[in-house]
Amino acid sequence: MRAISGLWRWRHNPLRRATDLAEAWVALAALLLILVVTPLVGALVGGLAQGTLQESVREQRASRHLVTATVVRKVPGSSLDVDPEAATGRNMRTRVLADWTAPDGTVHQDRVMARLETPRPGDRFPLWTDEHGRTVARPLDSATAATHAVLAGFGAALLTVGLIEGVRRLVVWRMVRRRYERWDQAWDRAGPDWGRTGTGS
C-alpha cells in the first residue's frame, strides 16, 4: 500500500522520467493481473480437472471389479517388492501363480503380485480385474482425484503468475534498453568535448 501511495505522490516529482512512470504502471498492471486473473485461472483449471477426474473415477469403478484370487504357488525366484499403489512403502507384494474367477464367470490363472509376505498354496487375496478377468490397477478413489484437481489448479495459478511476471520483466527490460539507447544518442550529440562546452577551450 505504501508503494501505491508513494507512486501517487511521485506523479509530480520533477525528477520523474516518462519511462519511470511507465514502469510503475506496468508493475501495477502486473500486480492487478496476478491478484485477479491468477485465482480465476486456478479455479477454472481445478474445476475442469475435478470434473474430468471424477468422471474417470466413475468409469473405473464401473469397469473394474475386486475378485478373490487363490495362490497356487509362489513363483520361483520372486522376492518381495514394494507395492507401487500403496500410500506408504511398507506394503510388500510377492509374485505368485494364482487362480481367480472373472465377473463374467471365466476362470483365469496367471502370475500376479499378491500382498502376501509368505504366500502358501490356498492363501486368498484381493485382486482387481476388468469384466473379462484381466488384471488391472486399483481404481482411482474420489479423494485422490480431488487432490490431483487441487494440485492442477494450484500449478496453473503458479504458471499464470510466472507468465505475468515474465511478461512484466520483458516489458521493463525493453524500456530500459530503449532508455540506454536514448542516453547513447544524447552522449553522441553532446560530442567528445561535452565537459568543456562553453569554456572557450
C-alpha positions as CSV (number, residue, x, y, z in Angstrom):
1,M,0.0,0.0,0.0
2,R,2.9,2.3,0.8
3,A,4.3,1.7,-2.7
4,I,0.9,2.8,-4.3
5,S,0.7,6.0,-2.1
6,G,4.4,6.7,-3.0
7,L,3.6,6.3,-6.6
8,W,0.7,8.7,-6.2
9,R,2.9,11.4,-4.6
10,W,5.6,10.7,-7.2
11,R,3.4,11.8,-10.1
12,H,4.5,15.5,-9.9
13,N,8.1,14.9,-8.9
14,P,10.4,17.0,-11.3
15,L,12.9,14.2,-11.4
16,R,10.4,11.7,-12.7
17,R,11.0,10.5,-16.2
18,A,8.2,9.2,-18.5
19,T,9.8,5.8,-18.5
20,D,9.8,5.7,-14.7
21,L,6.0,6.3,-14.7
22,A,5.5,3.7,-17.5
23,E,7.5,1.1,-15.4
24,A,5.4,1.9,-12.4
25,W,2.1,1.4,-14.4
26,V,3.4,-1.8,-15.8
27,A,4.2,-3.1,-12.3
28,L,0.8,-2.0,-11.1
29,A,-1.0,-3.7,-14.0
30,A,1.0,-6.9,-13.4
31,L,0.1,-6.9,-9.7
32,L,-3.6,-6.4,-10.5
33,L,-3.5,-9.2,-13.1
34,I,-1.8,-11.5,-10.6
35,L,-4.4,-10.7,-7.9
36,V,-7.4,-11.0,-10.3
37,V,-6.5,-13.4,-13.1
38,T,-4.4,-16.0,-11.2
39,P,-7.2,-17.1,-8.8
40,L,-9.7,-17.3,-11.8
41,V,-7.3,-19.5,-13.8
42,G,-6.5,-21.7,-10.8
43,A,-10.3,-22.2,-10.1
44,L,-11.1,-22.8,-13.8
45,V,-8.3,-25.4,-14.3
46,G,-9.0,-27.0,-10.9
47,G,-12.7,-27.3,-11.7
48,L,-12.1,-28.8,-15.1
49,A,-9.6,-31.2,-13.7
50,Q,-12.1,-32.2,-10.9
51,G,-14.8,-32.9,-13.4
52,T,-12.6,-35.0,-15.7
53,L,-11.0,-36.9,-12.8
54,Q,-14.3,-37.6,-11.1
55,E,-15.7,-38.9,-14.4
56,S,-12.7,-41.1,-14.7
57,V,-13.3,-42.4,-11.1
58,R,-16.9,-43.3,-12.0
59,E,-15.8,-45.1,-15.2
60,Q,-13.1,-47.0,-13.4
61,R,-15.4,-48.1,-10.6
62,A,-17.9,-49.3,-13.2
63,S,-15.3,-51.2,-15.3
64,R,-13.0,-52.6,-12.6
65,H,-14.0,-55.4,-10.2
66,L,-12.5,-56.7,-7.0
67,V,-12.3,-60.5,-7.1
68,T,-10.7,-63.0,-4.7
69,A,-7.7,-64.9,-6.1
70,T,-6.2,-68.1,-4.6
71,V,-2.5,-68.8,-4.5
72,V,-1.5,-71.9,-6.5
73,R,2.2,-71.5,-5.7
74,K,4.9,-68.8,-5.2
75,V,6.8,-68.1,-8.4
76,P,10.4,-69.4,-8.1
77,G,13.0,-66.7,-7.7
78,S,10.5,-64.0,-6.9
79,S,11.3,-61.6,-4.0
80,L,9.3,-59.1,-2.1
81,D,8.6,-55.9,-4.0
82,V,7.2,-52.6,-2.7
83,D,3.6,-52.1,-3.7
84,P,3.6,-49.1,-6.2
85,E,-0.1,-48.4,-5.5
86,A,0.3,-48.2,-1.7
87,A,0.3,-44.9,0.2
88,T,3.5,-45.9,2.0
89,G,6.4,-48.1,1.1
90,R,5.6,-50.6,3.9
91,N,3.1,-52.7,1.9
92,M,5.1,-55.5,0.2
93,R,4.0,-57.7,-2.6
94,T,5.1,-61.1,-3.8
95,R,4.8,-62.6,-7.3
96,V,2.7,-65.7,-7.3
97,L,0.8,-68.0,-9.6
98,A,-2.9,-67.6,-8.8
99,D,-6.4,-68.7,-9.9
100,W,-9.4,-66.4,-9.9
101,T,-12.9,-66.2,-11.4
102,A,-13.7,-63.2,-13.5
103,P,-17.0,-61.3,-13.2
104,D,-18.1,-62.9,-16.5
105,G,-17.7,-66.3,-14.9
106,T,-14.5,-67.4,-16.7
107,V,-11.6,-68.9,-14.7
108,H,-8.1,-67.5,-15.1
109,Q,-4.7,-68.4,-13.9
110,D,-1.7,-66.2,-14.2
111,R,1.3,-64.7,-12.4
112,V,0.3,-61.7,-10.4
113,M,1.5,-59.6,-7.5
114,A,-0.1,-60.5,-4.1
115,R,0.0,-58.6,-0.9
116,L,1.4,-61.6,1.0
117,E,4.8,-61.7,2.5
118,T,4.9,-65.5,2.8
119,P,2.3,-66.9,0.3
120,R,1.3,-70.5,0.7
121,P,-0.9,-72.6,-1.7
122,G,-4.6,-71.9,-0.8
123,D,-4.0,-68.4,0.5
124,R,-6.6,-65.9,-0.7
125,F,-6.0,-62.3,-1.6
126,P,-8.0,-59.5,-3.3
127,L,-7.3,-58.7,-7.0
128,W,-8.6,-56.0,-9.3
129,T,-9.7,-57.2,-12.8
130,D,-11.7,-55.9,-15.7
131,E,-15.0,-57.6,-16.8
132,H,-13.1,-60.3,-18.6
133,G,-10.8,-61.2,-15.8
134,R,-7.6,-59.3,-17.0
135,T,-5.7,-57.8,-14.1
136,V,-5.9,-54.0,-13.8
137,A,-4.7,-51.4,-11.4
138,R,-6.9,-50.4,-8.4
139,P,-9.4,-47.8,-9.5
140,L,-8.8,-44.1,-8.6
141,D,-10.7,-43.0,-5.5
142,S,-12.5,-39.7,-5.2
143,A,-10.2,-38.2,-2.6
144,T,-7.1,-38.8,-4.7
145,A,-8.9,-37.4,-7.7
146,A,-9.8,-34.2,-5.7
147,T,-6.2,-33.9,-4.5
148,H,-5.0,-34.1,-8.1
149,A,-7.5,-31.5,-9.2
150,V,-6.4,-29.1,-6.4
151,L,-2.8,-29.6,-7.4
152,A,-3.6,-28.9,-11.1
153,G,-5.4,-25.7,-10.1
154,F,-2.5,-24.6,-7.9
155,G,0.0,-25.4,-10.6
156,A,-2.0,-23.5,-13.2
157,A,-2.2,-20.5,-10.9
158,L,1.6,-20.6,-10.3
159,L,2.2,-20.9,-14.0
160,T,0.0,-17.8,-14.6
161,V,1.9,-15.8,-12.0
162,G,5.2,-16.8,-13.7
163,L,3.8,-15.9,-17.1
164,I,2.6,-12.4,-16.0
165,E,5.9,-11.7,-14.1
166,G,7.9,-12.9,-17.2
167,V,5.9,-10.5,-19.5
168,R,6.4,-7.7,-17.0
169,R,10.1,-8.2,-16.8
170,L,10.4,-8.4,-20.6
171,V,8.5,-5.1,-21.0
172,V,10.7,-3.4,-18.4
173,W,13.8,-4.8,-20.0
174,R,12.7,-3.4,-23.3
175,M,12.0,0.0,-21.7
176,V,15.5,0.1,-20.0
177,R,17.1,-0.9,-23.3
178,R,15.3,2.0,-25.0
179,R,16.3,4.4,-22.3
180,Y,20.0,3.3,-22.7
181,E,19.8,3.8,-26.4
182,R,18.4,7.4,-25.9
183,W,21.2,8.1,-23.5
184,D,23.8,6.9,-26.0
185,Q,22.2,9.1,-28.6
186,A,22.3,12.1,-26.2
187,W,26.0,11.4,-25.5
188,D,26.7,11.2,-29.2
189,R,25.0,14.6,-29.8
190,A,27.0,16.2,-26.9
191,G,30.2,15.1,-28.6
192,P,33.6,14.4,-27.1
193,D,34.0,17.8,-25.6
194,W,30.8,17.8,-23.6
195,G,32.6,18.7,-20.3
196,R,34.3,21.8,-21.8
197,T,31.3,23.2,-23.6
198,G,31.1,26.9,-23.3
199,T,34.5,27.2,-21.6
200,G,36.2,28.6,-24.6
201,S,38.9,25.9,-24.9
